[in-house]
Amino acid sequence: MQYDTQTYELRTDEGKLLKKLNCPIHKEWSQLHVIPGDETKRRCGVCEKSVVNLVGKSDEEAEALFEKSPDCCVCIVRGSRNVRVYRHKDASKPDPCPFRRIRTARGEDAINQAAKDGLWPLVMKVEQSRKIYTWMAVYQNEQTGAVLTVGDSRYLPESPWKRIIKPFSFYPDHFEHKIAAYLIPNDLAVGERVFLVDLIEDLVAVYGNQEHTSRLDSAYAIWTGKKFRVEWSEWRDADRFIG
């Protein structure tokens, strides 16, 4: 396959158009949420869609994928041997996200480096919200001793599996550092709308149907001159899964 960074077109080696990739979020594979038991897909924490990894897929497999799911989201991992990426130095090419992206530095070293680079760190505590949670129960095989974690009440293991730890809730996301900072450019204007790539605040993106919630990874926001007013309402904007 071949991908053109100027036209955002993914094509077969023979030039057939497979899909025009136009995502304003531009997340790396490492920034997507792991889907347990499926190494070929990950979940975007912003739109909650599944993202397919194109590594190792042939032109025919990719074509079949898009024929079955035309709106399927895919990720081209850097260094993929099966996808040739054509990059352009033309800085005037259109950006699918019309707003400036504000990056986040996590931890003292990253924050200090950003300050040296001329950005102003808007430092915040990294706090866990009680609204963000999931759950699990633990089962053990009475014959082999193997353990199995279950986070779906629709799936209850049968004998020889025995529950050894009853369901308990926990905070599902892990952040190594206790402080983080939005990196403010000097020319950011009051009232300017931006895209926060890595959200520091804990806001609910999804109210799940299995007694869990998912955290919002990124969001649009307005700069007030002192802080960002995040454009997200947990009650108005968050998805609610039923069933």
C-alpha positions as CSV (number, residue, x, y, z in Angstrom):
1,M,0.0,0.0,0.0
2,Q,1.0,3.6,-0.3
3,Y,-0.1,6.7,1.7
4,D,0.2,10.3,0.6
5,T,0.5,12.8,3.5
6,Q,-0.6,15.7,1.3
7,T,-3.8,14.2,-0.1
8,Y,-4.5,11.9,2.8
9,E,-5.1,9.1,0.3
10,L,-4.4,5.5,1.0
11,R,-4.0,3.5,-2.2
12,T,-2.9,0.0,-3.3
13,D,0.5,-0.5,-4.8
14,E,-1.2,-0.3,-8.2
15,G,-2.8,3.0,-7.4
16,K,-6.3,2.1,-6.6
17,L,-7.9,4.4,-4.0
18,L,-8.8,2.5,-0.8
19,K,-9.8,5.4,1.5
20,K,-9.1,9.0,2.2
21,L,-8.0,9.3,5.8
22,N,-9.1,12.5,7.3
23,C,-9.0,12.5,11.1
24,P,-8.5,15.7,13.1
25,I,-7.2,13.9,16.1
26,H,-4.1,12.2,14.6
27,K,-3.4,9.8,17.4
28,E,-0.4,7.5,17.4
29,W,-1.0,3.8,17.9
30,S,0.5,4.0,21.3
31,Q,-2.0,6.7,22.3
32,L,-5.0,4.4,21.6
33,H,-6.6,2.1,24.3
34,V,-5.8,-1.6,24.2
35,I,-8.7,-3.9,23.5
36,P,-8.1,-7.0,25.6
37,G,-7.8,-10.2,23.4
38,D,-7.5,-8.3,20.1
39,E,-4.0,-7.1,19.0
40,T,-5.2,-5.9,15.6
41,K,-7.5,-3.2,17.0
42,R,-7.4,-0.4,19.6
43,R,-10.0,2.1,20.8
44,C,-9.9,5.8,20.3
45,G,-10.7,7.6,23.6
46,V,-12.1,10.6,21.8
47,C,-14.6,9.2,19.4
48,E,-14.8,5.7,20.9
49,K,-14.4,4.1,17.5
50,S,-12.2,1.0,17.0
51,V,-9.0,1.6,15.0
52,V,-7.5,-1.2,12.9
53,N,-3.7,-1.6,12.6
54,L,-2.7,-1.9,9.0
55,V,0.7,-3.6,9.8
56,G,1.1,-6.8,7.9
57,K,-2.1,-6.4,5.9
58,S,-1.9,-6.9,2.1
59,D,-3.6,-4.7,-0.4
60,E,-6.3,-7.4,-0.8
61,E,-7.0,-7.6,2.9
62,A,-7.2,-3.8,3.2
63,E,-9.5,-3.6,0.2
64,A,-11.8,-6.3,1.8
65,L,-11.7,-4.4,5.1
66,F,-13.0,-1.2,3.5
67,E,-15.5,-2.9,1.3
68,K,-17.0,-4.5,4.4
69,S,-16.7,-1.3,6.6
70,P,-16.3,1.9,4.4
71,D,-16.1,4.1,7.5
72,C,-13.5,1.9,9.3
73,C,-10.7,3.8,11.0
74,V,-7.2,2.6,10.5
75,C,-3.7,3.5,11.8
76,I,-0.5,3.4,9.8
77,V,2.2,2.6,12.3
78,R,5.5,4.3,11.7
79,G,8.0,2.0,10.1
80,S,5.4,-0.3,8.6
81,R,7.0,-2.2,5.8
82,N,3.7,-2.9,3.9
83,V,2.8,0.8,3.6
84,R,5.0,3.3,1.8
85,V,4.5,6.8,3.1
86,Y,5.0,9.7,0.8
87,R,5.7,12.9,2.8
88,H,5.7,16.4,1.5
89,K,7.6,19.4,2.8
90,D,5.0,21.9,1.7
91,A,3.9,23.5,4.9
92,S,0.9,25.1,3.2
93,K,-1.0,21.9,2.8
94,P,-4.5,21.9,4.5
95,D,-4.7,20.6,8.0
96,P,-7.8,18.5,8.7
97,C,-8.0,20.1,12.2
98,P,-8.7,23.9,11.7
99,F,-7.6,24.7,15.3
100,R,-4.2,24.8,16.9
101,R,-3.2,21.7,18.8
102,I,-2.1,22.3,22.4
103,R,0.3,19.6,23.6
104,T,0.7,18.3,27.2
105,A,3.9,17.7,29.1
106,R,3.7,15.1,31.9
107,G,6.2,15.1,34.7
108,E,8.9,17.6,35.9
109,D,11.5,16.8,33.2
110,A,9.1,17.2,30.3
111,I,7.6,20.4,31.7
112,N,11.1,22.0,32.2
113,Q,12.1,21.0,28.7
114,A,9.0,22.7,27.3
115,A,9.8,25.8,29.2
116,K,13.4,25.8,27.7
117,D,11.8,25.5,24.3
118,G,9.9,28.8,24.8
119,L,6.5,27.4,25.8
120,W,4.7,28.5,29.0
121,P,3.6,25.4,31.1
122,L,0.1,25.7,32.6
123,V,0.8,23.3,35.4
124,M,-2.0,21.2,37.0
125,K,-2.4,18.4,39.4
126,V,-3.2,15.0,37.9
127,E,-6.2,13.9,39.9
128,Q,-8.3,10.8,39.6
129,S,-12.1,11.3,39.3
130,R,-14.4,8.9,41.1
131,K,-16.6,9.2,38.0
132,I,-14.0,7.2,36.0
133,Y,-14.1,3.5,36.9
134,T,-14.4,0.0,35.7
135,W,-14.6,-3.4,37.4
136,M,-13.4,-6.9,37.4
137,A,-13.8,-10.3,39.1
138,V,-11.2,-13.0,39.3
139,Y,-11.7,-16.7,38.6
140,Q,-9.3,-19.6,39.2
141,N,-9.2,-22.9,37.4
142,E,-9.5,-25.5,40.2
143,Q,-7.6,-28.0,38.1
144,T,-4.6,-26.0,36.8
145,G,-4.5,-23.0,39.1
146,A,-4.7,-20.6,36.2
147,V,-6.5,-17.3,36.8
148,L,-9.0,-15.4,34.6
149,T,-10.1,-11.8,35.0
150,V,-13.7,-11.0,33.9
151,G,-15.1,-7.5,33.4
152,D,-18.3,-8.4,31.5
153,S,-21.3,-9.6,33.5
154,R,-22.6,-11.3,30.4
155,Y,-19.7,-13.8,30.5
156,L,-19.5,-16.0,33.6
157,P,-17.0,-18.9,33.4
158,E,-18.2,-22.4,34.1
159,S,-16.6,-25.3,36.0
160,P,-13.7,-25.9,36.6
161,W,-13.5,-22.1,37.0
162,K,-14.3,-20.8,40.5
163,R,-14.7,-17.2,41.5
164,I,-12.0,-16.3,44.1
165,I,-12.3,-12.5,44.1
166,K,-15.8,-10.9,43.9
167,P,-16.3,-8.0,41.6
168,F,-14.5,-4.8,42.6
169,S,-14.2,-1.4,41.0
170,F,-11.0,0.5,40.2
171,Y,-9.6,3.4,38.3
172,P,-8.6,2.0,34.8
173,D,-6.1,4.6,33.6
174,H,-2.6,4.9,34.8
175,F,-0.6,8.2,34.7
176,E,3.0,7.9,36.0
177,H,3.4,11.6,36.9
178,K,1.3,13.5,39.4
179,I,1.7,16.9,37.6
180,A,1.2,17.8,34.0
181,A,1.0,21.0,32.0
182,Y,-0.7,22.3,28.9
183,L,2.0,24.0,26.8
184,I,0.9,27.6,25.9
185,P,2.5,29.3,22.9
186,N,3.3,33.0,23.4
187,D,0.8,34.2,20.7
188,L,-2.2,32.3,22.0
189,A,-5.1,34.8,22.0
190,V,-7.8,35.1,24.6
191,G,-11.0,33.5,23.2
192,E,-9.0,31.3,20.8
193,R,-10.5,27.8,20.2
194,V,-7.9,25.0,20.4
195,F,-7.7,21.3,20.4
196,L,-6.2,19.8,23.6
197,V,-4.4,16.7,22.4
198,D,-3.9,15.0,25.8
199,L,-6.5,16.1,28.3
200,I,-5.3,16.5,31.9
201,E,-8.7,16.7,33.5
202,D,-10.8,13.6,34.1
203,L,-14.0,13.9,32.2
204,V,-16.4,11.1,31.3
205,A,-16.6,10.2,27.6
206,V,-18.8,7.1,27.8
207,Y,-21.2,5.7,30.4
208,G,-21.0,2.0,29.7
209,N,-23.6,-0.7,30.1
210,Q,-21.3,-2.9,32.2
211,E,-21.0,-0.7,35.3
212,H,-18.0,1.2,33.8
213,T,-17.1,4.6,32.4
214,S,-14.5,5.7,29.9
215,R,-12.3,8.7,30.1
216,L,-12.2,11.5,27.5
217,D,-8.7,11.7,26.0
218,S,-8.8,14.9,24.0
219,A,-11.2,17.8,23.6
220,Y,-11.7,21.3,22.1
221,A,-11.3,24.2,24.5
222,I,-11.4,28.0,24.7
223,W,-8.4,29.9,26.1
224,T,-9.6,32.4,28.7
225,G,-6.2,34.0,29.3
226,K,-5.7,32.0,32.5
227,K,-7.0,28.6,31.8
228,F,-8.7,26.4,29.2
229,R,-12.5,26.1,29.3
230,V,-13.1,22.6,28.0
231,E,-16.0,22.3,25.6
232,W,-17.5,19.1,27.0
233,S,-20.5,18.3,29.1
234,E,-20.5,14.9,30.6
235,W,-24.3,14.9,30.7
236,R,-24.9,16.4,27.3
237,D,-22.0,15.0,25.2
238,A,-21.0,11.7,26.7
239,D,-22.3,8.5,25.1
240,R,-24.5,6.1,27.0
241,F,-24.5,2.5,26.1
242,I,-27.6,0.3,26.8
243,G,-27.9,-3.4,26.6
